[in-house]
Amino acid sequence: MATTTATISLGSADILSQAISLSSTMTLYKDGTESTGLEQMNYHRADIPTGTQFVLISESAALNTNPANYVYICNKNTDVTHYVTISIKDEVIGSLYAGDWMFIPFNNATTATAGSDDPSGDDTDIAIQAFTATNTIEYAMFHSGETLLTHTAS
């Protein structure tokens, strides 16, 4: 069993009248368990050209079988004016400027088209679009497994 732990710490000396310090840690487990960790990870790095929309995480039948999936996305650029927008379906959920990152749970089991071979039917893909300049994006999905499609010779 793999053990993967996510930790976030937030601190500020001047956001409030007093200093604030928040920290949280969690272990990434398979859905419905407290002992079996997620044992697979897909990791990629991509250069997203300005104006290009790129699908980072495509919905699949594998993601529907276990809703305990987590996605990490980081904008590796260093120029603070370089940014990308992150979308799920047609909804922009946020922007990542140079050095920004996000970590979210991801489950697409609520759609009728999940796992469709037709890209236009995949309505919960996580997509990214670059603005201002080409952005180098690092991204990973932690999950409990995926089923590869079987092709037969015709």
C-alpha positions, 0 to 999 in steps of 0.5 A: 500500500502506498502512503501519500500525504498532502500538507498545506500551511498558511501563515500571515503576520499582517492579514488580521490584527493578529498573526494567523497560522493554519496547517492541515494534513491528510492522507490520500485514501481509496474511497470508503477506506481508512487503511488503503492508500491511493497507489497510482499517480500520473505526472506530466509537464506541458508548455501551454502556448498563449491562447491555447486551451489544453485538456489536462485531465480527461474524464474516464470510466476509471475515474468514475469507479473510485471518486477518491482522485486528487489533482495537483496543478502548478504554474512553473513560470516565474514572470508574475504577469504570466497566468493560466485559467483552469476550467471544468466543463465550461466554468472557469474555476480560477487563475494560476499566476506564475508560481501559483498551484492548486490541489483539488479532489476530482470526481466526474461520476455525476455525468452521463457522458463520462468515459465517452470516446467522443471528446465533445461528450466529455463534459467534466474535463479539467482544461487550461488556457494560457494568457500573456505568454507560454506557461510551463505547467506541472500537473499530477493526478493521484488515483487508485487505478485506471483501466486501459482500453482494450483494442482488438484487431479488425 
